[in-house]
Amino acid sequence: MEQDRAIRLGHPSYVWGFGQERRLELIRRHATLEGRAILDVGCGLGTYVRAFRRFSQDVHGIDVDADKVIEGSRDLPNLSVASAEDLPFVQGVFDVVLSHEVIEHVQDDRQAIVEAVRVLRSPRPEAGSRGGRLVIFAPNRLYPFETHGAYWGGEYHFGNIPLVNYLPDRWRTRFCPHVRAYTVRDLQALVAGLPVRVVVHTQVFPGYDKIVRRHGSLGRILRRVTYFLEETPLRYFGLSHLLVLEKTA
């Protein structure tokens, strides 16, 4: 059923807006895209694949949703059906791997990270090159709303559900068995022992595109205020983690 699949896998980005462009600039701040081999894990319709092709023609995307891959492949090359836990690529072929709001949906989030690191290029000290970089966006457990909806009363409710993420794990799991949210420590544990170093780990607030379209100045005020907060300790309450890892071996 289409609704069940949307609940389980989430909604990919259908429209490229301010929020997506801002995240693209955040990616570029920490990973060079020009002329690089790039992989988008959980590409959906290929929205970020299309954006990456501004900078490189060697861009690939995978997703478990065959319908989305087929639709995206109508005007994009190099999209294929595969799971994040079993990438169909040999070791060390990509300079940049993106995991954009994906690990919260996969069966095994640790294995998804292991696979992403595996396909990254290793550094070559003799050539003075650094390792490939993995860029992860993932839901923040401290954000006041659960944006993936929740179950109660025997039904699923779409929308932003307040305070669910602040519940103890066993209660949050009852309301949101379909999606994870991460603390800083959760992500640290997820990458522990892997051959990577942390380039940056911070939190970012939403793009507010829908609010800007509906209410104009209110959305623009939210952008100014919360983007200022990203430079303060209050960033810990942002919508998503931004974690950038560089392969070290």
Contacts in CASP RR format, 6 or more apart in sequence:
PFRMAT RR
TARGET T0000
AUTHOR 0000-0000-0000
METHOD contacts of the structure
MODEL  1
MEQDRAIRLGHPSYVWGFGQERRLELIRRHATLEGRAILDVGCGLGTYVR
AFRRFSQDVHGIDVDADKVIEGSRDLPNLSVASAEDLPFVQGVFDVVLSH
EVIEHVQDDRQAIVEAVRVLRSPRPEAGSRGGRLVIFAPNRLYPFETHGA
YWGGEYHFGNIPLVNYLPDRWRTRFCPHVRAYTVRDLQALVAGLPVRVVV
HTQVFPGYDKIVRRHGSLGRILRRVTYFLEETPLRYFGLSHLLVLEKTA
3 156 0 8 1.000
5 65 0 8 1.000
7 148 0 8 1.000
7 156 0 8 1.000
7 178 0 8 1.000
8 105 0 8 1.000
8 178 0 8 1.000
9 64 0 8 1.000
9 65 0 8 1.000
9 105 0 8 1.000
10 105 0 8 1.000
10 148 0 8 1.000
10 179 0 8 1.000
12 42 0 8 1.000
12 43 0 8 1.000
12 44 0 8 1.000
12 45 0 8 1.000
12 46 0 8 1.000
12 47 0 8 1.000
12 63 0 8 1.000
12 68 0 8 1.000
13 20 0 8 1.000
13 45 0 8 1.000
13 47 0 8 1.000
13 48 0 8 1.000
14 45 0 8 1.000
14 47 0 8 1.000
16 47 0 8 1.000
16 50 0 8 1.000
16 51 0 8 1.000
17 209 0 8 1.000
18 207 0 8 1.000
18 208 0 8 1.000
18 209 0 8 1.000
18 212 0 8 1.000
19 206 0 8 1.000
19 207 0 8 1.000
19 208 0 8 1.000
19 209 0 8 1.000
20 47 0 8 1.000
20 48 0 8 1.000
20 51 0 8 1.000
22 207 0 8 1.000
23 100 0 8 1.000
23 137 0 8 1.000
23 204 0 8 1.000
24 48 0 8 1.000
24 51 0 8 1.000
26 204 0 8 1.000
26 242 0 8 1.000
27 33 0 8 1.000
27 96 0 8 1.000
27 98 0 8 1.000
27 135 0 8 1.000
30 133 0 8 1.000
30 135 0 8 1.000
30 199 0 8 1.000
30 200 0 8 1.000
30 244 0 8 1.000
31 95 0 8 1.000
31 96 0 8 1.000
31 132 0 8 1.000
31 133 0 8 1.000
31 135 0 8 1.000
31 244 0 8 1.000
32 95 0 8 1.000
32 96 0 8 1.000
33 52 0 8 1.000
33 55 0 8 1.000
33 56 0 8 1.000
33 96 0 8 1.000
34 55 0 8 1.000
34 56 0 8 1.000
35 55 0 8 1.000
35 56 0 8 1.000
35 57 0 8 1.000
35 58 0 8 1.000
36 55 0 8 1.000
36 56 0 8 1.000
36 58 0 8 1.000
36 95 0 8 1.000
36 96 0 8 1.000
37 56 0 8 1.000
37 58 0 8 1.000
37 60 0 8 1.000
37 93 0 8 1.000
37 94 0 8 1.000
37 95 0 8 1.000
37 96 0 8 1.000
37 121 0 8 1.000
38 52 0 8 1.000
38 56 0 8 1.000
38 58 0 8 1.000
38 59 0 8 1.000
38 60 0 8 1.000
38 94 0 8 1.000
38 95 0 8 1.000
38 96 0 8 1.000
38 97 0 8 1.000
38 98 0 8 1.000
39 59 0 8 1.000
39 60 0 8 1.000
39 61 0 8 1.000
39 62 0 8 1.000
39 87 0 8 1.000
39 89 0 8 1.000
39 94 0 8 1.000
39 96 0 8 1.000
39 97 0 8 1.000
39 98 0 8 1.000
39 116 0 8 1.000
39 119 0 8 1.000
40 46 0 8 1.000
40 48 0 8 1.000
40 49 0 8 1.000
40 52 0 8 1.000
40 59 0 8 1.000
40 60 0 8 1.000
40 61 0 8 1.000
40 62 0 8 1.000
40 97 0 8 1.000
40 98 0 8 1.000
40 100 0 8 1.000
41 61 0 8 1.000
41 62 0 8 1.000
41 84 0 8 1.000
41 87 0 8 1.000
41 97 0 8 1.000
41 98 0 8 1.000
41 99 0 8 1.000
41 102 0 8 1.000
41 112 0 8 1.000
41 116 0 8 1.000
42 61 0 8 1.000
42 62 0 8 1.000
42 63 0 8 1.000
42 64 0 8 1.000
42 84 0 8 1.000
42 99 0 8 1.000
42 100 0 8 1.000
42 102 0 8 1.000
43 49 0 8 1.000
43 61 0 8 1.000
43 62 0 8 1.000
43 63 0 8 1.000
43 68 0 8 1.000
43 69 0 8 1.000
43 79 0 8 1.000
44 63 0 8 1.000
44 65 0 8 1.000
44 68 0 8 1.000
44 69 0 8 1.000
44 72 0 8 1.000
45 68 0 8 1.000
45 71 0 8 1.000
45 72 0 8 1.000
46 61 0 8 1.000
46 68 0 8 1.000
46 72 0 8 1.000
46 76 0 8 1.000
46 79 0 8 1.000
48 98 0 8 1.000
48 100 0 8 1.000
49 59 0 8 1.000
49 60 0 8 1.000
49 61 0 8 1.000
49 76 0 8 1.000
49 78 0 8 1.000
49 79 0 8 1.000
50 76 0 8 1.000
52 59 0 8 1.000
52 98 0 8 1.000
53 59 0 8 1.000
53 76 0 8 1.000
59 78 0 8 1.000
60 78 0 8 1.000
60 79 0 8 1.000
60 80 0 8 1.000
60 89 0 8 1.000
60 94 0 8 1.000
61 78 0 8 1.000
61 79 0 8 1.000
61 80 0 8 1.000
62 69 0 8 1.000
62 79 0 8 1.000
62 80 0 8 1.000
62 81 0 8 1.000
62 82 0 8 1.000
62 83 0 8 1.000
62 84 0 8 1.000
62 87 0 8 1.000
62 88 0 8 1.000
63 69 0 8 1.000
63 79 0 8 1.000
63 81 0 8 1.000
63 82 0 8 1.000
64 81 0 8 1.000
64 82 0 8 1.000
64 83 0 8 1.000
64 84 0 8 1.000
65 81 0 8 1.000
66 81 0 8 1.000
69 79 0 8 1.000
69 80 0 8 1.000
69 81 0 8 1.000
72 79 0 8 1.000
73 79 0 8 1.000
80 88 0 8 1.000
82 88 0 8 1.000
83 106 0 8 1.000
83 107 0 8 1.000
84 99 0 8 1.000
84 102 0 8 1.000
84 103 0 8 1.000
84 106 0 8 1.000
84 111 0 8 1.000
84 112 0 8 1.000
84 115 0 8 1.000
84 116 0 8 1.000
85 106 0 8 1.000
85 107 0 8 1.000
85 108 0 8 1.000
85 111 0 8 1.000
85 112 0 8 1.000
85 115 0 8 1.000
86 115 0 8 1.000
87 115 0 8 1.000
87 116 0 8 1.000
87 118 0 8 1.000
87 119 0 8 1.000
89 119 0 8 1.000
90 119 0 8 1.000
91 118 0 8 1.000
91 119 0 8 1.000
92 118 0 8 1.000
92 119 0 8 1.000
92 120 0 8 1.000
92 121 0 8 1.000
92 122 0 8 1.000
93 119 0 8 1.000
93 121 0 8 1.000
94 119 0 8 1.000
94 120 0 8 1.000
94 121 0 8 1.000
94 132 0 8 1.000
95 120 0 8 1.000
95 121 0 8 1.000
95 132 0 8 1.000
95 133 0 8 1.000
96 132 0 8 1.000
96 133 0 8 1.000
96 134 0 8 1.000
96 135 0 8 1.000
97 116 0 8 1.000
97 119 0 8 1.000
97 120 0 8 1.000
97 132 0 8 1.000
97 133 0 8 1.000
97 134 0 8 1.000
97 135 0 8 1.000
98 135 0 8 1.000
99 112 0 8 1.000
99 113 0 8 1.000
99 116 0 8 1.000
99 134 0 8 1.000
99 135 0 8 1.000
99 136 0 8 1.000
99 137 0 8 1.000
99 138 0 8 1.000
100 135 0 8 1.000
100 137 0 8 1.000
101 137 0 8 1.000
101 138 0 8 1.000
101 139 0 8 1.000
101 240 0 8 1.000
102 112 0 8 1.000
102 138 0 8 1.000
103 109 0 8 1.000
103 112 0 8 1.000
103 113 0 8 1.000
103 136 0 8 1.000
103 138 0 8 1.000
103 180 0 8 1.000
103 190 0 8 1.000
104 138 0 8 1.000
104 139 0 8 1.000
104 148 0 8 1.000
104 179 0 8 1.000
104 180 0 8 1.000
104 181 0 8 1.000
104 182 0 8 1.000
105 178 0 8 1.000
105 179 0 8 1.000
105 180 0 8 1.000
106 112 0 8 1.000
109 180 0 8 1.000
109 190 0 8 1.000
110 190 0 8 1.000
113 134 0 8 1.000
113 136 0 8 1.000
113 190 0 8 1.000
113 191 0 8 1.000
113 194 0 8 1.000
114 194 0 8 1.000
116 134 0 8 1.000
117 134 0 8 1.000
117 194 0 8 1.000
117 195 0 8 1.000
117 196 0 8 1.000
117 245 0 8 1.000
117 247 0 8 1.000
120 131 0 8 1.000
120 132 0 8 1.000
120 133 0 8 1.000
120 134 0 8 1.000
120 247 0 8 1.000
121 129 0 8 1.000
121 131 0 8 1.000
121 132 0 8 1.000
121 247 0 8 1.000
122 131 0 8 1.000
122 132 0 8 1.000
122 247 0 8 1.000
122 249 0 8 1.000
123 129 0 8 1.000
123 130 0 8 1.000
123 131 0 8 1.000
123 132 0 8 1.000
123 247 0 8 1.000
123 248 0 8 1.000
123 249 0 8 1.000
130 246 0 8 1.000
131 246 0 8 1.000
131 247 0 8 1.000
131 248 0 8 1.000
132 246 0 8 1.000
132 247 0 8 1.000
133 199 0 8 1.000
133 244 0 8 1.000
133 245 0 8 1.000
133 246 0 8 1.000
133 247 0 8 1.000
134 196 0 8 1.000
134 244 0 8 1.000
134 245 0 8 1.000
134 246 0 8 1.000
134 247 0 8 1.000
135 242 0 8 1.000
135 243 0 8 1.000
135 244 0 8 1.000
136 187 0 8 1.000
136 241 0 8 1.000
136 242 0 8 1.000
136 243 0 8 1.000
136 244 0 8 1.000
136 245 0 8 1.000
137 204 0 8 1.000
137 240 0 8 1.000
137 241 0 8 1.000
137 242 0 8 1.000
138 180 0 8 1.000
138 182 0 8 1.000
138 187 0 8 1.000
138 240 0 8 1.000
138 241 0 8 1.000
138 243 0 8 1.000
139 147 0 8 1.000
139 148 0 8 1.000
139 179 0 8 1.000
139 180 0 8 1.000
139 181 0 8 1.000
139 182 0 8 1.000
139 239 0 8 1.000
139 240 0 8 1.000
139 241 0 8 1.000
140 181 0 8 1.000
140 182 0 8 1.000
140 183 0 8 1.000
140 203 0 8 1.000
140 236 0 8 1.000
140 237 0 8 1.000
140 238 0 8 1.000
140 239 0 8 1.000
140 240 0 8 1.000
140 241 0 8 1.000
141 165 0 8 1.000
141 181 0 8 1.000
141 182 0 8 1.000
141 183 0 8 1.000
141 186 0 8 1.000
142 165 0 8 1.000
142 183 0 8 1.000
142 203 0 8 1.000
142 236 0 8 1.000
142 237 0 8 1.000
142 238 0 8 1.000
143 165 0 8 1.000
143 181 0 8 1.000
143 237 0 8 1.000
143 238 0 8 1.000
143 239 0 8 1.000
143 240 0 8 1.000
144 162 0 8 1.000
144 163 0 8 1.000
144 165 0 8 1.000
144 166 0 8 1.000
144 237 0 8 1.000
145 160 0 8 1.000
145 161 0 8 1.000
145 162 0 8 1.000
145 163 0 8 1.000
145 164 0 8 1.000
145 165 0 8 1.000
146 160 0 8 1.000
146 161 0 8 1.000
146 162 0 8 1.000
146 164 0 8 1.000
146 165 0 8 1.000
146 175 0 8 1.000
146 176 0 8 1.000
146 179 0 8 1.000
146 181 0 8 1.000
147 159 0 8 1.000
147 160 0 8 1.000
147 239 0 8 1.000
148 176 0 8 1.000
148 178 0 8 1.000
148 179 0 8 1.000
149 156 0 8 1.000
149 157 0 8 1.000
149 158 0 8 1.000
149 159 0 8 1.000
149 160 0 8 1.000
149 161 0 8 1.000
149 176 0 8 1.000
150 156 0 8 1.000
150 157 0 8 1.000
150 161 0 8 1.000
150 164 0 8 1.000
150 175 0 8 1.000
150 176 0 8 1.000
151 157 0 8 1.000
151 174 0 8 1.000
151 175 0 8 1.000
151 176 0 8 1.000
151 177 0 8 1.000
151 178 0 8 1.000
152 175 0 8 1.000
161 175 0 8 1.000
164 172 0 8 1.000
164 175 0 8 1.000
164 176 0 8 1.000
165 172 0 8 1.000
165 181 0 8 1.000
167 175 0 8 1.000
172 181 0 8 1.000
182 190 0 8 1.000
182 241 0 8 1.000
184 201 0 8 1.000
184 236 0 8 1.000
184 241 0 8 1.000
187 201 0 8 1.000
187 241 0 8 1.000
187 243 0 8 1.000
191 198 0 8 1.000
191 243 0 8 1.000
191 245 0 8 1.000
194 245 0 8 1.000
195 247 0 8 1.000
195 248 0 8 1.000
195 249 0 8 1.000
196 245 0 8 1.000
196 246 0 8 1.000
196 247 0 8 1.000
196 248 0 8 1.000
197 245 0 8 1.000
197 246 0 8 1.000
197 248 0 8 1.000
198 243 0 8 1.000
198 244 0 8 1.000
198 245 0 8 1.000
199 244 0 8 1.000
199 245 0 8 1.000
199 246 0 8 1.000
200 242 0 8 1.000
200 243 0 8 1.000
200 244 0 8 1.000
201 241 0 8 1.000
201 242 0 8 1.000
201 243 0 8 1.000
201 244 0 8 1.000
202 230 0 8 1.000
202 235 0 8 1.000
202 241 0 8 1.000
202 242 0 8 1.000
203 230 0 8 1.000
203 235 0 8 1.000
203 236 0 8 1.000
203 237 0 8 1.000
203 238 0 8 1.000
203 239 0 8 1.000
203 240 0 8 1.000
203 241 0 8 1.000
203 242 0 8 1.000
204 230 0 8 1.000
204 235 0 8 1.000
204 238 0 8 1.000
204 239 0 8 1.000
204 240 0 8 1.000
204 242 0 8 1.000
205 222 0 8 1.000
205 226 0 8 1.000
205 227 0 8 1.000
205 229 0 8 1.000
205 230 0 8 1.000
205 235 0 8 1.000
205 238 0 8 1.000
205 239 0 8 1.000
206 226 0 8 1.000
206 239 0 8 1.000
207 223 0 8 1.000
208 219 0 8 1.000
208 222 0 8 1.000
208 223 0 8 1.000
211 218 0 8 1.000
211 219 0 8 1.000
211 222 0 8 1.000
212 219 0 8 1.000
212 220 0 8 1.000
212 223 0 8 1.000
226 238 0 8 1.000
229 235 0 8 1.000
229 237 0 8 1.000
229 238 0 8 1.000
230 238 0 8 1.000
END
